[in-house]
């Protein structure tokens, strides 16, 4: 898998922004469900030219969603996805996510 296929998009939430602004510099990304830790760390290294120290991977279950139609309420779910939390070496930042 190519590096641009492994990393799908950054996850920008309040919790991920606090982790990113802390001293340990943890970045959160939505990644391809087939990717493993080593492929994710290699992709971050190639795409952003930084040194990842650690990678934690979490499989996120989809949330239930309801729609209304003629037949009443229809139950469905959002898709399952995979989240990776990357810890960088001290003093490094990812310019694309920081907006610098």
Buried (B, 14 or more C-beta within 10 A) or exposed (E): EEBEEBBBEBBEEEEBEEBBEEEEBBBBBBBBEEBEBEBBBBBBBEBBEBEBBEBEBEEBEEEEEEEEEEEEEEEEEEEEBBBBBBBBEEEEBBEEBEEE
